[in-house]
Amino acid sequence: MFYIYIIYSEQLNKYYVGYSSDIRQRLNQHNCHHKGFTGSASDWRLMYSESYEMELDARKREKQIKSWKSRRKIEELIKL
């Protein structure tokens, strides 16, 4: 199974969209200080996820959500 996920950092007041086969492990990685966008905060929490059998489908959905470039659209999706 593959998942797209949306996480949120209150510290940065930002959302991040990604995909993974293991959301818990990936969330732990995001919360460890590292180089990259999510590395500057350690309070990321899972806000939303969708599951897919095929990795390609998860990657396509991730790309679609990232293409929105709209915080409002992401927040509307989370509220569904």
Secondary structure, 3 states (H helix, E strand, C coil): CEEEEEEEECCCCEEEEEEECCHHHHHHHHCCCCCCHHHHCCCCEEEEEEEECCHHHHHHHHHHHHHHCCHHHHHHHHHC
